[in-house]
Amino acid sequence: MAIGINIVSSIGVWLLTKELVFTLMMLSFLILEMLILMTVSAIKLKKYRVQILKGEVEVV
C-alpha cells in the first residue's frame, strides 16, 4: 500500500513539475526509507520473537 502511495505521489510531482530526474530521485529516497524501516522492524521482531510467542512481552 505504501509503495502505491509513493508511486501515485511521484506521478503527481512529475505532472506538476515535468522534471523526471527529480521525481525518480524522490521515489528512490522514499523506497530507500521504506526498506530501512522494514529492516529495522524485522531486526526488532527477530530479537523479541521468542518472548512474543510465549506472551511475555508487555505492551507499552
ROSE-4610 file (N, C-alpha, C; in Angstrom, 1 decimal, always signed):
// ROSE-4610
residu = [M/M/M/A/A/A/I/I/I/G/G/G/I/I/I/N/N/N/I/I/I/V/V/V/S/S/S/S/S/S/I/I/I/G/G/G/V/V/V/W/W/W/L/L/L/L/L/L/T/T/T/K/K/K/E/E/E/L/L/L/V/V/V/F/F/F/T/T/T/L/L/L/M/M/M/M/M/M/L/L/L/S/S/S/F/F/F/L/L/L/I/I/I/L/L/L/E/E/E/M/M/M/L/L/L/I/I/I/L/L/L/M/M/M/T/T/T/V/V/V/S/S/S/A/A/A/I/I/I/K/K/K/L/L/L/K/K/K/K/K/K/Y/Y/Y/R/R/R/V/V/V/Q/Q/Q/I/I/I/L/L/L/K/K/K/G/G/G/E/E/E/V/V/V/E/E/E/V/V/V/V/V/V]
num = [1/1/1/2/2/2/3/3/3/4/4/4/5/5/5/6/6/6/7/7/7/8/8/8/9/9/9/10/10/10/11/11/11/12/12/12/13/13/13/14/14/14/15/15/15/16/16/16/17/17/17/18/18/18/19/19/19/20/20/20/21/21/21/22/22/22/23/23/23/24/24/24/25/25/25/26/26/26/27/27/27/28/28/28/29/29/29/30/30/30/31/31/31/32/32/32/33/33/33/34/34/34/35/35/35/36/36/36/37/37/37/38/38/38/39/39/39/40/40/40/41/41/41/42/42/42/43/43/43/44/44/44/45/45/45/46/46/46/47/47/47/48/48/48/49/49/49/50/50/50/51/51/51/52/52/52/53/53/53/54/54/54/55/55/55/56/56/56/57/57/57/58/58/58/59/59/59/60/60/60]
x = [+0.8/+0.0/+0.9/+1.9/+2.8/+3.5/+3.9/+4.5/+3.6/+2.3/+1.3/+1.1/+1.1/+1.0/+2.2/+3.4/+4.6/+4.6/+4.1/+4.1/+3.1/+1.9/+0.9/+1.4/+2.1/+2.6/+3.7/+4.6/+5.6/+5.1/+4.0/+3.4/+2.8/+2.2/+1.7/+2.8/+3.9/+5.0/+5.5/+5.6/+6.1/+5.1/+3.8/+2.8/+2.9/+3.2/+3.3/+4.6/+5.7/+7.0/+7.6/+7.1/+7.7/+9.2/+9.7/+11.1/+11.2/+11.6/+11.6/+12.7/+13.9/+15.0/+14.6/+14.0/+13.6/+12.6/+11.7/+10.6/+11.3/+12.2/+12.8/+13.7/+14.3/+15.2/+14.3/+13.2/+12.2/+11.7/+11.3/+10.8/+11.8/+13.1/+14.1/+14.4/+14.4/+14.6/+13.4/+12.2/+11.1/+11.2/+11.6/+11.7/+12.9/+14.0/+15.1/+14.6/+13.8/+13.3/+12.5/+11.6/+10.8/+11.6/+12.6/+13.5/+14.2/+14.7/+15.3/+14.4/+13.2/+12.2/+11.8/+11.6/+11.3/+12.4/+13.7/+14.8/+14.9/+14.7/+14.8/+13.7/+12.4/+11.4/+11.6/+12.2/+12.4/+13.5/+14.5/+15.5/+14.9/+14.0/+13.4/+12.5/+11.7/+10.8/+11.6/+12.8/+13.6/+14.1/+14.5/+15.0/+14.0/+12.8/+11.7/+10.8/+11.2/+10.3/+9.9/+10.8/+10.5/+9.6/+9.9/+9.1/+7.7/+7.6/+6.2/+5.5/+6.1/+5.4/+5.0/+5.8/+5.5/+4.5/+4.3/+3.4/+3.9/+5.2/+5.9/+6.2/+5.8/+6.1/+5.0/+5.4/+4.5/+4.2/+3.0/+2.7/+2.8/+3.6/+3.9/+3.1]
y = [-1.2/+0.0/+1.3/+1.2/+2.4/+2.6/+1.6/+1.7/+2.4/+2.0/+2.6/+4.0/+4.4/+5.8/+6.6/+6.0/+6.6/+6.8/+5.8/+5.9/+7.0/+7.0/+8.0/+9.4/+9.6/+10.9/+11.3/+10.3/+10.6/+11.0/+10.4/+10.7/+12.2/+12.5/+13.8/+14.9/+14.6/+15.5/+15.7/+14.6/+14.6/+15.5/+15.3/+16.0/+17.5/+17.9/+19.3/+20.0/+19.2/+19.9/+19.5/+18.4/+17.9/+17.6/+17.4/+17.0/+15.5/+14.7/+13.3/+12.9/+13.6/+13.3/+13.5/+14.6/+15.0/+14.0/+13.6/+12.6/+11.2/+10.8/+9.5/+9.5/+10.7/+10.8/+10.8/+11.4/+11.4/+10.0/+9.3/+8.0/+7.0/+7.2/+6.3/+6.6/+7.8/+8.1/+7.5/+7.6/+7.0/+5.5/+4.9/+3.4/+3.0/+3.8/+3.5/+3.7/+4.7/+4.9/+3.7/+3.2/+2.1/+0.8/+0.6/-0.5/-0.5/+0.7/+0.9/+0.6/+1.1/+0.9/-0.6/-1.2/-2.7/-3.5/-3.1/-3.9/-3.7/-2.4/-2.2/-2.9/-2.9/-3.6/-5.1/-5.7/-7.1/-7.5/-6.7/-6.9/-6.9/-5.9/-5.8/-7.0/-7.4/-8.5/-9.8/-10.0/-11.1/-11.2/-10.1/-10.0/-10.5/-10.1/-10.4/-11.5/-12.3/-13.3/-14.3/-14.8/-15.9/-15.3/-14.1/-13.5/-13.3/-12.9/-12.6/-13.9/-15.0/-16.3/-16.8/-16.6/-17.0/-16.1/-14.9/-14.0/-13.2/-13.1/-12.4/-11.0/-10.4/-9.1/-8.1/-7.1/-6.1/-5.1/-4.7/-3.7/-2.4/-1.5/-0.2/+0.9]
z = [+0.0/+0.0/+0.0/+0.8/+0.9/-0.4/-1.1/-2.4/-3.4/-3.4/-4.3/-4.0/-2.8/-2.4/-2.9/-2.8/-3.3/-4.8/-5.5/-6.9/-7.4/-6.7/-7.1/-6.8/-5.7/-5.3/-6.3/-6.7/-7.7/-9.0/-9.4/-10.7/-10.6/-9.4/-9.2/-9.3/-8.7/-8.7/-10.1/-10.9/-12.2/-13.1/-12.9/-13.7/-13.4/-12.1/-11.7/-12.1/-12.0/-12.3/-13.7/-14.2/-15.5/-15.5/-14.3/-14.1/-13.7/-14.6/-14.4/-13.4/-13.5/-12.6/-11.2/-10.9/-9.6/-9.0/-9.9/-9.5/-9.2/-10.0/-9.8/-8.5/-8.3/-7.1/-5.9/-5.9/-4.8/-4.5/-5.6/-5.5/-4.9/-5.3/-4.8/-3.3/-2.9/-1.5/-0.6/-1.1/-0.4/-0.3/-1.4/-1.4/-0.4/-0.4/+0.5/+1.9/+2.2/+3.6/+4.0/+3.1/+3.4/+3.7/+2.9/+3.1/+4.5/+4.8/+6.1/+7.3/+7.2/+8.2/+8.3/+7.2/+7.2/+7.8/+7.5/+8.1/+9.6/+10.0/+11.5/+12.2/+11.6/+12.3/+12.3/+11.2/+11.2/+12.2/+12.4/+13.4/+14.8/+15.1/+16.4/+16.6/+15.6/+15.8/+16.0/+15.3/+15.5/+16.9/+17.4/+18.8/+19.8/+19.7/+20.7/+20.2/+19.2/+18.7/+19.7/+20.4/+21.4/+22.5/+23.0/+24.0/+23.5/+22.3/+21.7/+21.7/+21.2/+21.1/+22.5/+23.5/+24.9/+25.5/+25.0/+25.6/+26.8/+26.8/+27.9/+27.7/+26.6/+26.3/+26.8/+27.5/+27.9/+26.9/+26.6/+25.6/+26.3/+25.7/+26.3/+25.5]
